[in-house]
Amino acid sequence: MLKWAIIAAVIAVIAGAFGFGLIASAAASIAKVLFFIFLAVFLVLLISGIVVGRKVKAGLTRHDHH
């Protein structure tokens, strides 16, 4: 998804350089939306990975003491 945000940002820069203001602003808007979706998904996965990792680590240490 980050790849698509970067592609949309590049399209926005190129369109802006050639004077296509409407296309540039649309591509920039798409890039922003995709970036924030990517950021939200990244944070959700990071937090869930930390929580699950702690539970797995706690479960392993409990079973080691038998």
Gaussian input, Z-matrix of N, CA and C with variables (Angstrom, degrees):
# hf/3-21g

backbone

0 1
 N
 C     1     B1
 C     2     B2     1     A1
 N     3     B3     2     A2     1     D1
 C     4     B4     3     A3     2     D2
 C     5     B5     4     A4     3     D3
 N     6     B6     5     A5     4     D4
 C     7     B7     6     A6     5     D5
 C     8     B8     7     A7     6     D6
 N     9     B9     8     A8     7     D7
 C    10    B10     9     A9     8     D8
 C    11    B11    10    A10     9     D9
 N    12    B12    11    A11    10    D10
 C    13    B13    12    A12    11    D11
 C    14    B14    13    A13    12    D12
 N    15    B15    14    A14    13    D13
 C    16    B16    15    A15    14    D14
 C    17    B17    16    A16    15    D15
 N    18    B18    17    A17    16    D16
 C    19    B19    18    A18    17    D17
 C    20    B20    19    A19    18    D18
 N    21    B21    20    A20    19    D19
 C    22    B22    21    A21    20    D20
 C    23    B23    22    A22    21    D21
 N    24    B24    23    A23    22    D22
 C    25    B25    24    A24    23    D23
 C    26    B26    25    A25    24    D24
 N    27    B27    26    A26    25    D25
 C    28    B28    27    A27    26    D26
 C    29    B29    28    A28    27    D27
 N    30    B30    29    A29    28    D28
 C    31    B31    30    A30    29    D29
 C    32    B32    31    A31    30    D30
 N    33    B33    32    A32    31    D31
 C    34    B34    33    A33    32    D32
 C    35    B35    34    A34    33    D33
 N    36    B36    35    A35    34    D34
 C    37    B37    36    A36    35    D35
 C    38    B38    37    A37    36    D36
 N    39    B39    38    A38    37    D37
 C    40    B40    39    A39    38    D38
 C    41    B41    40    A40    39    D39
 N    42    B42    41    A41    40    D40
 C    43    B43    42    A42    41    D41
 C    44    B44    43    A43    42    D42
 N    45    B45    44    A44    43    D43
 C    46    B46    45    A45    44    D44
 C    47    B47    46    A46    45    D45
 N    48    B48    47    A47    46    D46
 C    49    B49    48    A48    47    D47
 C    50    B50    49    A49    48    D48
 N    51    B51    50    A50    49    D49
 C    52    B52    51    A51    50    D50
 C    53    B53    52    A52    51    D51
 N    54    B54    53    A53    52    D52
 C    55    B55    54    A54    53    D53
 C    56    B56    55    A55    54    D54
 N    57    B57    56    A56    55    D55
 C    58    B58    57    A57    56    D56
 C    59    B59    58    A58    57    D57
 N    60    B60    59    A59    58    D58
 C    61    B61    60    A60    59    D59
 C    62    B62    61    A61    60    D60
 N    63    B63    62    A62    61    D61
 C    64    B64    63    A63    62    D62
 C    65    B65    64    A64    63    D63
 N    66    B66    65    A65    64    D64
 C    67    B67    66    A66    65    D65
 C    68    B68    67    A67    66    D66
 N    69    B69    68    A68    67    D67
 C    70    B70    69    A69    68    D68
 C    71    B71    70    A70    69    D69
 N    72    B72    71    A71    70    D70
 C    73    B73    72    A72    71    D71
 C    74    B74    73    A73    72    D72
 N    75    B75    74    A74    73    D73
 C    76    B76    75    A75    74    D74
 C    77    B77    76    A76    75    D75
 N    78    B78    77    A77    76    D76
 C    79    B79    78    A78    77    D77
 C    80    B80    79    A79    78    D78
 N    81    B81    80    A80    79    D79
 C    82    B82    81    A81    80    D80
 C    83    B83    82    A82    81    D81
 N    84    B84    83    A83    82    D82
 C    85    B85    84    A84    83    D83
 C    86    B86    85    A85    84    D84
 N    87    B87    86    A86    85    D85
 C    88    B88    87    A87    86    D86
 C    89    B89    88    A88    87    D87
 N    90    B90    89    A89    88    D88
 C    91    B91    90    A90    89    D89
 C    92    B92    91    A91    90    D90
 N    93    B93    92    A92    91    D91
 C    94    B94    93    A93    92    D92
 C    95    B95    94    A94    93    D93
 N    96    B96    95    A95    94    D94
 C    97    B97    96    A96    95    D95
 C    98    B98    97    A97    96    D96
 N    99    B99    98    A98    97    D97
 C   100   B100    99    A99    98    D98
 C   101   B101   100   A100    99    D99
 N   102   B102   101   A101   100   D100
 C   103   B103   102   A102   101   D101
 C   104   B104   103   A103   102   D102
 N   105   B105   104   A104   103   D103
 C   106   B106   105   A105   104   D104
 C   107   B107   106   A106   105   D105
 N   108   B108   107   A107   106   D106
 C   109   B109   108   A108   107   D107
 C   110   B110   109   A109   108   D108
 N   111   B111   110   A110   109   D109
 C   112   B112   111   A111   110   D110
 C   113   B113   112   A112   111   D111
 N   114   B114   113   A113   112   D112
 C   115   B115   114   A114   113   D113
 C   116   B116   115   A115   114   D114
 N   117   B117   116   A116   115   D115
 C   118   B118   117   A117   116   D116
 C   119   B119   118   A118   117   D117
 N   120   B120   119   A119   118   D118
 C   121   B121   120   A120   119   D119
 C   122   B122   121   A121   120   D120
 N   123   B123   122   A122   121   D121
 C   124   B124   123   A123   122   D122
 C   125   B125   124   A124   123   D123
 N   126   B126   125   A125   124   D124
 C   127   B127   126   A126   125   D125
 C   128   B128   127   A127   126   D126
 N   129   B129   128   A128   127   D127
 C   130   B130   129   A129   128   D128
 C   131   B131   130   A130   129   D129
 N   132   B132   131   A131   130   D130
 C   133   B133   132   A132   131   D131
 C   134   B134   133   A133   132   D132
 N   135   B135   134   A134   133   D133
 C   136   B136   135   A135   134   D134
 C   137   B137   136   A136   135   D135
 N   138   B138   137   A137   136   D136
 C   139   B139   138   A138   137   D137
 C   140   B140   139   A139   138   D138
 N   141   B141   140   A140   139   D139
 C   142   B142   141   A141   140   D140
 C   143   B143   142   A142   141   D141
 N   144   B144   143   A143   142   D142
 C   145   B145   144   A144   143   D143
 C   146   B146   145   A145   144   D144
 N   147   B147   146   A146   145   D145
 C   148   B148   147   A147   146   D146
 C   149   B149   148   A148   147   D147
 N   150   B150   149   A149   148   D148
 C   151   B151   150   A150   149   D149
 C   152   B152   151   A151   150   D150
 N   153   B153   152   A152   151   D151
 C   154   B154   153   A153   152   D152
 C   155   B155   154   A154   153   D153
 N   156   B156   155   A155   154   D154
 C   157   B157   156   A156   155   D155
 C   158   B158   157   A157   156   D156
 N   159   B159   158   A158   157   D157
 C   160   B160   159   A159   158   D158
 C   161   B161   160   A160   159   D159
 N   162   B162   161   A161   160   D160
 C   163   B163   162   A162   161   D161
 C   164   B164   163   A163   162   D162
 N   165   B165   164   A164   163   D163
 C   166   B166   165   A165   164   D164
 C   167   B167   166   A166   165   D165
 N   168   B168   167   A167   166   D166
 C   169   B169   168   A168   167   D167
 C   170   B170   169   A169   168   D168
 N   171   B171   170   A170   169   D169
 C   172   B172   171   A171   170   D170
 C   173   B173   172   A172   171   D171
 N   174   B174   173   A173   172   D172
 C   175   B175   174   A174   173   D173
 C   176   B176   175   A175   174   D174
 N   177   B177   176   A176   175   D175
 C   178   B178   177   A177   176   D176
 C   179   B179   178   A178   177   D177
 N   180   B180   179   A179   178   D178
 C   181   B181   180   A180   179   D179
 C   182   B182   181   A181   180   D180
 N   183   B183   182   A182   181   D181
 C   184   B184   183   A183   182   D182
 C   185   B185   184   A184   183   D183
 N   186   B186   185   A185   184   D184
 C   187   B187   186   A186   185   D185
 C   188   B188   187   A187   186   D186
 N   189   B189   188   A188   187   D187
 C   190   B190   189   A189   188   D188
 C   191   B191   190   A190   189   D189
 N   192   B192   191   A191   190   D190
 C   193   B193   192   A192   191   D191
 C   194   B194   193   A193   192   D192
 N   195   B195   194   A194   193   D193
 C   196   B196   195   A195   194   D194
 C   197   B197   196   A196   195   D195

   B1=1.4371
   B2=1.5342
   B3=1.3137
   B4=1.4589
   B5=1.5257
   B6=1.3263
   B7=1.4637
   B8=1.5286
   B9=1.3396
   B10=1.4595
   B11=1.5249
   B12=1.3375
   B13=1.4602
   B14=1.5291
   B15=1.3237
   B16=1.4676
   B17=1.5261
   B18=1.3332
   B19=1.4669
   B20=1.5233
   B21=1.3374
   B22=1.4666
   B23=1.5259
   B24=1.3325
   B25=1.4616
   B26=1.5251
   B27=1.3264
   B28=1.4706
   B29=1.5250
   B30=1.3249
   B31=1.4718
   B32=1.5203
   B33=1.3350
   B34=1.4694
   B35=1.5209
   B36=1.3245
   B37=1.4666
   B38=1.5237
   B39=1.3209
   B40=1.4673
   B41=1.5273
   B42=1.3360
   B43=1.4660
   B44=1.5271
   B45=1.3174
   B46=1.4657
   B47=1.5133
   B48=1.3255
   B49=1.4656
   B50=1.5269
   B51=1.3270
   B52=1.4586
   B53=1.5271
   B54=1.3327
   B55=1.4598
   B56=1.5156
   B57=1.2987
   B58=1.4558
   B59=1.5325
   B60=1.3063
   B61=1.4641
   B62=1.5156
   B63=1.3256
   B64=1.4633
   B65=1.5284
   B66=1.3116
   B67=1.4642
   B68=1.5237
   B69=1.3159
   B70=1.4601
   B71=1.5236
   B72=1.3293
   B73=1.4663
   B74=1.5238
   B75=1.3249
   B76=1.4663
   B77=1.5287
   B78=1.3129
   B79=1.4664
   B80=1.5242
   B81=1.3266
   B82=1.4630
   B83=1.5200
   B84=1.3133
   B85=1.4717
   B86=1.5173
   B87=1.3186
   B88=1.4682
   B89=1.5204
   B90=1.3181
   B91=1.4657
   B92=1.5236
   B93=1.3287
   B94=1.4664
   B95=1.5192
   B96=1.3221
   B97=1.4657
   B98=1.5224
   B99=1.3224
   B100=1.4638
   B101=1.5220
   B102=1.3271
   B103=1.4547
   B104=1.5245
   B105=1.3277
   B106=1.4573
   B107=1.5286
   B108=1.3374
   B109=1.4625
   B110=1.5260
   B111=1.3325
   B112=1.4587
   B113=1.5193
   B114=1.3266
   B115=1.4633
   B116=1.5307
   B117=1.3233
   B118=1.4608
   B119=1.5348
   B120=1.3204
   B121=1.4696
   B122=1.5287
   B123=1.3237
   B124=1.4549
   B125=1.5254
   B126=1.3307
   B127=1.4562
   B128=1.5303
   B129=1.3331
   B130=1.4647
   B131=1.5234
   B132=1.3196
   B133=1.4655
   B134=1.5217
   B135=1.3225
   B136=1.4615
   B137=1.5227
   B138=1.3179
   B139=1.4696
   B140=1.5201
   B141=1.3412
   B142=1.4687
   B143=1.5239
   B144=1.3208
   B145=1.4625
   B146=1.5141
   B147=1.3241
   B148=1.4606
   B149=1.5255
   B150=1.3365
   B151=1.4694
   B152=1.5278
   B153=1.3184
   B154=1.4657
   B155=1.5217
   B156=1.3220
   B157=1.4607
   B158=1.5101
   B159=1.3225
   B160=1.4673
   B161=1.5208
   B162=1.3575
   B163=1.4694
   B164=1.5207
   B165=1.3186
   B166=1.4669
   B167=1.5285
   B168=1.3118
   B169=1.4652
   B170=1.5338
   B171=1.3337
   B172=1.4641
   B173=1.5308
   B174=1.3209
   B175=1.4641
   B176=1.5082
   B177=1.3123
   B178=1.4655
   B179=1.5205
   B180=1.3116
   B181=1.4598
   B182=1.5249
   B183=1.3420
   B184=1.4630
   B185=1.5159
   B186=1.3244
   B187=1.4547
   B188=1.5268
   B189=1.3068
   B190=1.4674
   B191=1.5253
   B192=1.3275
   B193=1.4528
   B194=1.5246
   B195=1.3018
   B196=1.4778
   B197=1.4714
   A1=110.43
   A2=115.85
   A3=119.09
   A4=109.90
   A5=116.10
   A6=120.58
   A7=110.61
   A8=117.23
   A9=121.28
   A10=111.10
   A11=117.30
   A12=120.46
   A13=110.46
   A14=116.25
   A15=120.41
   A16=110.26
   A17=117.04
   A18=120.47
   A19=110.72
   A20=117.19
   A21=120.40
   A22=110.60
   A23=117.35
   A24=120.25
   A25=110.79
   A26=117.46
   A27=121.21
   A28=109.99
   A29=117.21
   A30=120.78
   A31=109.92
   A32=116.45
   A33=119.91
   A34=111.37
   A35=117.03
   A36=120.57
   A37=110.85
   A38=116.54
   A39=120.22
   A40=110.73
   A41=116.97
   A42=120.32
   A43=110.65
   A44=116.52
   A45=119.65
   A46=111.95
   A47=116.49
   A48=120.55
   A49=111.47
   A50=116.64
   A51=120.23
   A52=113.11
   A53=117.00
   A54=119.79
   A55=114.85
   A56=118.74
   A57=120.95
   A58=108.61
   A59=115.92
   A60=121.24
   A61=113.74
   A62=117.10
   A63=120.19
   A64=111.04
   A65=116.91
   A66=120.97
   A67=110.05
   A68=116.88
   A69=120.83
   A70=110.95
   A71=116.89
   A72=118.66
   A73=111.10
   A74=117.85
   A75=120.26
   A76=110.52
   A77=116.83
   A78=119.99
   A79=110.86
   A80=117.13
   A81=120.09
   A82=110.71
   A83=116.79
   A84=120.37
   A85=110.77
   A86=116.89
   A87=120.82
   A88=110.31
   A89=116.63
   A90=120.35
   A91=110.76
   A92=117.26
   A93=120.55
   A94=111.51
   A95=116.16
   A96=120.29
   A97=110.36
   A98=117.32
   A99=120.59
   A100=111.50
   A101=117.31
   A102=120.04
   A103=110.80
   A104=117.47
   A105=119.26
   A106=112.22
   A107=117.47
   A108=119.71
   A109=109.71
   A110=116.71
   A111=121.07
   A112=110.59
   A113=116.74
   A114=121.25
   A115=111.22
   A116=117.16
   A117=121.12
   A118=110.91
   A119=116.91
   A120=120.50
   A121=110.09
   A122=117.03
   A123=121.22
   A124=110.92
   A125=117.30
   A126=120.44
   A127=112.09
   A128=116.90
   A129=120.29
   A130=110.20
   A131=117.14
   A132=120.29
   A133=111.90
   A134=117.22
   A135=120.61
   A136=110.91
   A137=117.20
   A138=121.00
   A139=110.70
   A140=117.26
   A141=118.75
   A142=110.86
   A143=117.77
   A144=120.38
   A145=112.33
   A146=116.76
   A147=120.27
   A148=110.44
   A149=117.05
   A150=120.84
   A151=110.82
   A152=117.04
   A153=120.55
   A154=110.38
   A155=117.06
   A156=120.07
   A157=112.52
   A158=116.95
   A159=120.09
   A160=111.08
   A161=116.19
   A162=119.30
   A163=110.54
   A164=117.10
   A165=120.40
   A166=109.77
   A167=116.65
   A168=120.30
   A169=110.49
   A170=117.14
   A171=120.88
   A172=110.48
   A173=117.07
   A174=120.54
   A175=112.27
   A176=117.60
   A177=120.95
   A178=111.28
   A179=117.45
   A180=119.54
   A181=110.59
   A182=118.51
   A183=120.73
   A184=111.05
   A185=117.88
   A186=120.84
   A187=113.12
   A188=117.13
   A189=120.62
   A190=113.12
   A191=117.53
   A192=120.58
   A193=113.36
   A194=120.16
   A195=121.65
   A196=111.74
   D1=-36.05
   D2=177.52
   D3=-63.77
   D4=-33.90
   D5=178.04
   D6=-59.83
   D7=-42.72
   D8=-179.83
   D9=-68.28
   D10=-35.24
   D11=176.91
   D12=-64.63
   D13=-40.43
   D14=178.64
   D15=-66.71
   D16=-41.84
   D17=178.22
   D18=-61.37
   D19=-43.80
   D20=179.45
   D21=-64.73
   D22=-36.79
   D23=178.24
   D24=-66.43
   D25=-40.29
   D26=178.07
   D27=-64.56
   D28=-41.88
   D29=177.50
   D30=-61.59
   D31=-40.31
   D32=179.11
   D33=-63.05
   D34=-41.66
   D35=179.70
   D36=-66.18
   D37=-44.52
   D38=-179.83
   D39=-64.83
   D40=-44.80
   D41=179.71
   D42=-64.08
   D43=-38.37
   D44=177.50
   D45=-65.19
   D46=-37.93
   D47=179.89
   D48=-65.77
   D49=-32.81
   D50=-179.86
   D51=-90.31
   D52=0.60
   D53=175.28
   D54=89.72
   D55=11.56
   D56=177.15
   D57=-89.58
   D58=81.68
   D59=-173.25
   D60=-63.14
   D61=-41.83
   D62=-178.32
   D63=-66.12
   D64=-43.74
   D65=178.77
   D66=-66.41
   D67=-39.95
   D68=-179.93
   D69=-63.83
   D70=-44.07
   D71=-179.21
   D72=-69.07
   D73=-35.93
   D74=177.67
   D75=-66.24
   D76=-43.99
   D77=179.70
   D78=-66.26
   D79=-36.93
   D80=177.72
   D81=-66.23
   D82=-38.92
   D83=177.55
   D84=-64.24
   D85=-42.53
   D86=177.76
   D87=-62.43
   D88=-42.82
   D89=179.63
   D90=-61.73
   D91=-41.57
   D92=178.75
   D93=-62.79
   D94=-46.93
   D95=-178.95
   D96=-61.95
   D97=-47.06
   D98=-179.83
   D99=-63.25
   D100=-38.02
   D101=179.01
   D102=-64.26
   D103=-44.51
   D104=-178.67
   D105=-70.45
   D106=-31.68
   D107=173.25
   D108=-65.41
   D109=-44.43
   D110=177.11
   D111=-59.00
   D112=-44.31
   D113=-179.34
   D114=-62.87
   D115=-42.31
   D116=179.63
   D117=-64.92
   D118=-44.85
   D119=179.19
   D120=-64.00
   D121=-41.37
   D122=178.33
   D123=-59.68
   D124=-46.47
   D125=-178.60
   D126=-65.55
   D127=-40.42
   D128=178.01
   D129=-62.19
   D130=-45.87
   D131=179.87
   D132=-67.24
   D133=-36.96
   D134=177.76
   D135=-63.72
   D136=-47.58
   D137=-179.11
   D138=-65.63
   D139=-43.35
   D140=179.58
   D141=-66.88
   D142=-34.76
   D143=176.65
   D144=-64.78
   D145=-39.48
   D146=178.00
   D147=-66.15
   D148=-44.32
   D149=-178.94
   D150=-64.41
   D151=-47.56
   D152=-179.90
   D153=-65.68
   D154=-39.62
   D155=178.54
   D156=-61.11
   D157=-39.43
   D158=178.01
   D159=-67.00
   D160=-39.51
   D161=179.74
   D162=-66.37
   D163=-40.63
   D164=179.20
   D165=-65.89
   D166=-43.73
   D167=179.88
   D168=-63.35
   D169=-41.52
   D170=178.70
   D171=-65.74
   D172=-38.54
   D173=178.45
   D174=-67.21
   D175=-37.02
   D176=179.30
   D177=-69.32
   D178=-38.92
   D179=-178.25
   D180=-71.62
   D181=-30.52
   D182=176.98
   D183=-68.46
   D184=-38.33
   D185=-177.73
   D186=-77.60
   D187=-19.99
   D188=179.85
   D189=-72.15
   D190=-21.54
   D191=-174.95
   D192=-85.90
   D193=2.61
   D194=-178.00
   D195=-76.68

